[in-house]
């Protein structure tokens, strides 16, 4: 009999955090669970720690592979997962003891394709909570949550969600390998192709904010892959003939992340200068920036004030100096 939930944990050089992560998953209150730990070519003691836990808990499934990145590791876990539902936990994070029992029970009660929960961002000296305010008794449809996603009201992460496994199989969804920001287009696609979506607003998932994590490093690939993910979402809408219907919502999403991509690019330039790899990125961003029409931005009622201002500053060529000044102030405070 297959497990209720398959929990996929990609691991790469996280010896300092791995035990806390594994303990939080092993101690989940849900009884019927499949734990899949994917060692993605770690060069520290992570694999030894995984084997140590396997000796104590034989039901753990280990996938040991060459390094291919987070998306590759998640896909390797998906290929062997047999649970009715799928959950993802990054190996430097940890989860509340009742997370998967509560999400699974809600999924079964409502025949949900996806159940979403809130999360905590855990810093060394404080925590920041992201909690939804949706009706926990309601079953939402794809149209409602697609709009919420494009309005930035939904977390982009795959980790604070529980997905029906057949969603991945039916629509042949895998994470795009070799790319950063791998969650964005996959989470959108899963939402866009779901029928029934529910919420448990409590913050069960704990994201540990460490300086050396993938999400904290600005690389040119981060910018390029974010633009690629934005374009992929438009492609998904167009393939279903739905772009015109969602256009204002998509444009809100697009402008927000084009603005963010420019800010990331300016941060990269501040630290590295205009490297060879940055030149093509500058050209790509330039083509997107030049296509932005301010009248369209201000006519779109979905775009919030913060993003209107961001795009206005971008078009007035004021966004870059503001980003640089903030970085200089930040560095000065750190050095002092």
Buried (B, 14 or more C-beta within 10 A) or exposed (E): EEBBBBBBBBBBBBBEBBBBBBEBBBEBEBEBBBBBBBBBBBEEBBBEBBBBBBEEEEEBBBBBEEEBBBBBBBBBBBEEBEBBBBBBBBBBBBBBBBBBBBBBBBBEEBEBBBBBBBBBBBEEEEEEEBEBEBEEEEBBEBEBBBBBBBBBEBBBBBBBBBBBBEBBEEEEBBBBBEBBBBBBBBBBBBBBBBBBBBBBBBBBBBBBBBEEBBEEEBBBBBBBBBBBBBEBBBEBBEEEEBBEBBBBBBBBBBBBBBBBBBBBBBBBBBEEEEEEEBEEBEEBBEEBBEEBEEEBBEEBEBBEEEBBEBBBBBBEEEBBEEBBEBBEEEEEEEEE
